[in-house]
Amino acid sequence: MYWDNLTTKHFRDGVIGRIDTAILPTGSVEAHGQHCPLGTDNMAPWYFAQQIEAEYADRVLILPPVPYGHTPDLEDWAGTLSVSAETFRRYVQEIGKGVANWGIKHLILLNGHGGNTAALQGAMEEIAQEQITVVLVNWWLDFSQQILTITAGQGHAGEDETSVMLAIAPKLVHMEDASFNPFRPRYRIKGPGLADKSLRHATTGDGRQGTSAKGQQIADLVKTQLSQLLSDLWNDNLFDRTV
Ligand SMILES: [Zn+2]
């Protein structure tokens, strides 16, 4: 169920002591190539959360999302809105602590934006001090191996993300403007004058290769993986044995 659809009475009587798992979608408002909407990183995790809600309505709470993220690299592109990593981390951290206060024992941070990752890792450490298990899911990274059986490449507004958007919000994608960035950095680098190559057209990878069919396969894959995560959380099955 959706946290903010409940009345306080229904929350008190139906949630506390009964539902111990919540999902907080996080994203950003930023240029996504020349063809995907500014809210791409919000729409994808929100869609995935909705899929989970449809299947686990009585066991999982979906929190209202955090739509503003940390995205300094794309600030020069029209429409991008970035908040500092510190502001974002504190905001998520305080939401997480509030969630823990209402008896939630498992919190999934379902993130759609790479620039949020470091701040979310910081927030996790703080939230976990409230006797709550926090899981960070970066769908395009954590499920990359499986995604690359569906698409030839990945990227910011690249083949995988464009495909997901074509599947979930086709009217908002303008494939006639689909962009391609031929450059891929050899190193993990930041510095002056790099953006023209690292984020040419506000893209990494090749958005032109996106299709709705691939996007639907990715969405199904993410749903399967999130279902597995929930099952592992509920069954205390969070480690593989290596020996
Ligand atoms: Zn994105």
Residues whose N, C-alpha, C, O or C-beta is under 5 A from the ligand:
A	BS01	ZN	T40 D41 G112 A157
